[in-house]
Amino acid sequence: MNYLACSVKAVLIGLALTAASCSGDSGTAPKDAKTPAAKADAKSQAPSINIRYIDGDSIAEHYNLAKDFKEFSLRAYSNLENAQRSRAAEIQKFGSAIEEKMRSNGYLSEASYNGDVQKLNKMQSDAQNYLASLQRKAEAEMMQQQQQLNDSIQSFINDYNKKHGYDAILFRTAGVYFNPALDITKEVIDGLNARYTKVSDK
């Protein structure tokens, strides 16, 4: 997500500033070098970074909008499977009828047999095109929903941070370790769900 990249960038910039403020020359100290007390005071004024993190998996599991989109994905997959089974059954049934007609010498001419074979081929081609169309439509809708989900979380985080003023809010996967005290996932999920109103299925 875009805000993840921005957050990471903010952290890196902050760390660079902190490192620059704390680094010193390894050579001879200049005549106007600060006294230990002055150094301690400068160190206490070094910029600090106020970070929090959220667990993306928990948000996907507990945010109602994400759960609704997951249900849609499952329905779309189920509909695609049902369509595949239905078309396959139709094609298999007609193919079996051709074979049975051949065994019983039901075709009075080669043209009649070729006509049925052409019909079978068209059924297969039409089924492939139909199923591909269903899949493309489902994928497009799921991509749109993913973007909507990303935008919803981004919008909430922006509003949320106006009140808290954190320097960065990262995903848990952005780091190897975070102090659990920095976890604001539940607070974010509660806020997301509080402002979410489910739209009835059309």
C-alpha positions as CSV (number, residue, x, y, z in Angstrom):
1,M,0.0,0.0,0.0
2,N,1.1,3.6,-0.7
3,Y,1.0,4.6,3.0
4,L,3.2,1.7,3.9
5,A,5.9,2.9,1.6
6,C,5.6,6.4,2.9
7,S,5.8,5.2,6.5
8,V,8.9,3.2,5.8
9,K,10.5,6.2,4.1
10,A,9.6,8.4,7.0
11,V,11.2,6.0,9.4
12,L,14.4,5.8,7.3
13,I,14.6,9.6,7.1
14,G,14.1,9.9,10.8
15,L,16.7,7.3,11.6
16,A,19.2,9.0,9.3
17,L,18.6,12.3,11.1
18,T,19.0,10.6,14.4
19,A,22.3,9.0,13.3
20,A,23.5,12.3,11.9
21,S,22.8,14.1,15.1
22,C,24.5,11.5,17.2
23,S,27.6,10.8,15.0
24,G,31.0,12.5,15.7
25,D,34.4,12.9,14.3
26,S,36.9,10.2,15.3
27,G,39.8,12.6,15.1
28,T,41.0,15.2,17.6
29,A,38.2,17.1,19.2
30,P,38.2,20.8,18.2
31,K,38.9,23.5,20.7
32,D,35.3,24.6,21.0
33,A,34.2,21.0,21.7
34,K,31.1,20.8,23.9
35,T,31.5,19.9,27.6
36,P,30.1,16.6,28.7
37,A,27.1,18.4,30.2
38,A,26.4,20.1,26.9
39,K,26.7,16.9,25.0
40,A,24.2,15.2,27.3
41,D,21.8,18.1,26.8
42,A,22.2,17.9,23.0
43,K,21.6,14.1,23.2
44,S,18.4,14.7,25.2
45,Q,17.2,17.0,22.4
46,A,17.8,14.5,19.6
47,P,14.8,13.8,17.5
48,S,12.8,10.7,18.4
49,I,10.3,8.7,16.3
50,N,6.9,7.9,17.6
51,I,5.9,4.7,15.8
52,R,2.9,2.4,16.0
53,Y,2.0,-0.8,14.0
54,I,-1.0,-2.7,12.8
55,D,-1.4,-6.4,11.9
56,G,-2.8,-6.7,8.4
57,D,-3.9,-10.3,8.9
58,S,-6.0,-9.3,11.9
59,I,-7.6,-6.5,10.0
60,A,-8.4,-8.8,7.1
61,E,-10.0,-11.2,9.5
62,H,-12.0,-8.8,11.7
63,Y,-12.7,-5.7,9.6
64,N,-16.3,-6.2,8.4
65,L,-15.6,-4.7,4.9
66,A,-12.8,-7.2,4.4
67,K,-15.0,-10.1,5.5
68,D,-17.8,-9.0,3.1
69,F,-15.3,-8.9,0.3
70,K,-14.1,-12.4,1.3
71,E,-17.6,-13.7,1.1
72,F,-18.0,-12.2,-2.3
73,S,-14.8,-13.9,-3.5
74,L,-16.1,-17.3,-2.2
75,R,-19.4,-16.8,-3.9
76,A,-17.7,-15.9,-7.2
77,Y,-15.5,-18.9,-7.0
78,S,-18.5,-21.2,-6.3
79,N,-20.4,-19.7,-9.2
80,L,-17.5,-20.3,-11.5
81,E,-17.2,-23.9,-10.4
82,N,-21.0,-24.5,-10.8
83,A,-20.9,-23.0,-14.3
84,Q,-17.9,-25.3,-15.2
85,R,-19.7,-28.4,-14.0
86,S,-22.9,-27.4,-15.8
87,R,-21.3,-26.8,-19.1
88,A,-19.1,-29.9,-18.8
89,A,-22.2,-32.0,-18.1
90,E,-24.0,-30.6,-21.2
91,I,-21.0,-31.3,-23.4
92,Q,-20.4,-34.8,-22.0
93,K,-24.1,-35.6,-22.5
94,F,-24.1,-34.5,-26.1
95,G,-20.8,-36.3,-26.8
96,S,-22.2,-39.5,-25.3
97,A,-25.3,-39.1,-27.6
98,I,-23.1,-38.9,-30.6
99,E,-21.2,-42.0,-29.6
100,E,-24.4,-43.9,-29.0
101,K,-25.9,-42.8,-32.3
102,M,-22.7,-44.0,-34.1
103,R,-22.9,-47.4,-32.4
104,S,-26.5,-47.9,-33.3
105,N,-25.9,-46.7,-36.9
106,G,-28.2,-43.8,-36.3
107,Y,-26.4,-41.5,-38.7
108,L,-27.9,-41.8,-42.2
109,S,-25.1,-39.7,-43.7
110,E,-21.6,-38.4,-43.1
111,A,-23.0,-34.9,-43.3
112,S,-25.3,-35.6,-40.4
113,Y,-22.5,-36.9,-38.3
114,N,-20.2,-34.0,-39.2
115,G,-23.0,-31.6,-38.2
116,D,-23.2,-33.0,-34.7
117,V,-19.4,-33.0,-34.3
118,Q,-19.4,-29.3,-35.3
119,K,-22.1,-28.6,-32.8
120,L,-20.1,-30.4,-30.1
121,N,-17.0,-28.3,-31.0
122,K,-19.0,-25.1,-30.8
123,M,-20.4,-26.1,-27.5
124,Q,-16.9,-26.6,-26.2
125,S,-15.7,-23.3,-27.6
126,D,-18.7,-21.4,-26.3
127,A,-18.2,-22.9,-22.8
128,Q,-14.6,-21.9,-22.8
129,N,-15.4,-18.3,-23.8
130,Y,-18.2,-18.1,-21.3
131,L,-16.2,-19.4,-18.4
132,A,-13.3,-17.1,-19.3
133,S,-15.6,-14.1,-19.3
134,L,-17.0,-15.1,-15.9
135,Q,-13.5,-15.4,-14.5
136,R,-12.4,-12.0,-15.9
137,K,-15.4,-10.3,-14.5
138,A,-14.9,-11.8,-11.0
139,E,-11.2,-10.9,-11.1
140,A,-12.0,-7.3,-12.1
141,E,-14.5,-7.0,-9.3
142,M,-12.1,-8.4,-6.7
143,M,-9.4,-6.0,-7.8
144,Q,-11.8,-3.1,-7.5
145,Q,-12.8,-4.4,-4.0
146,Q,-9.2,-4.7,-3.0
147,Q,-8.6,-1.1,-4.0
148,Q,-11.7,0.0,-2.1
149,L,-10.4,-1.8,0.9
150,N,-7.0,-0.2,0.7
151,D,-8.5,3.2,0.3
152,S,-10.8,2.7,3.3
153,I,-8.0,1.7,5.5
154,Q,-5.8,4.5,4.2
155,S,-8.5,7.1,4.8
156,F,-9.2,5.9,8.3
157,I,-5.5,5.9,9.2
158,N,-5.1,9.4,7.9
159,D,-8.0,10.6,10.1
160,Y,-6.9,8.5,13.1
161,N,-3.4,9.9,13.0
162,K,-4.6,13.5,12.9
163,K,-5.7,12.9,16.5
164,H,-2.7,11.0,17.6
165,G,0.2,12.6,15.7
166,Y,2.4,9.5,15.2
167,D,5.4,9.8,13.0
168,A,4.7,6.4,11.3
169,I,2.1,3.7,11.4
170,L,3.6,0.5,9.9
171,F,2.3,-2.9,9.0
172,R,3.6,-5.7,11.3
173,T,5.3,-7.3,8.4
174,A,7.4,-4.2,7.8
175,G,9.7,-5.2,10.7
176,V,11.3,-8.1,12.4
177,Y,10.3,-7.1,15.9
178,F,8.0,-4.5,17.4
179,N,7.3,-3.9,21.1
180,P,3.8,-5.2,21.6
181,A,3.0,-2.0,23.4
182,L,3.1,-0.3,20.0
183,D,0.3,-2.4,18.6
184,I,-2.8,-0.4,17.8
185,T,-4.5,-3.1,15.6
186,K,-7.6,-3.5,17.8
187,E,-8.1,0.2,18.1
188,V,-7.9,0.5,14.3
189,I,-10.3,-2.4,13.7
190,D,-12.8,-1.0,16.2
191,G,-12.6,2.4,14.5
192,L,-13.0,0.9,11.0
193,N,-16.0,-1.2,12.0
194,A,-17.6,1.7,13.8
195,R,-17.8,3.8,10.7
196,Y,-18.6,0.9,8.3
197,T,-22.1,0.4,7.0
198,K,-22.7,-2.7,5.0
199,V,-24.2,-2.1,1.6
200,S,-27.0,-4.6,0.8
201,D,-26.3,-7.0,-2.0
202,K,-28.0,-6.0,-5.2
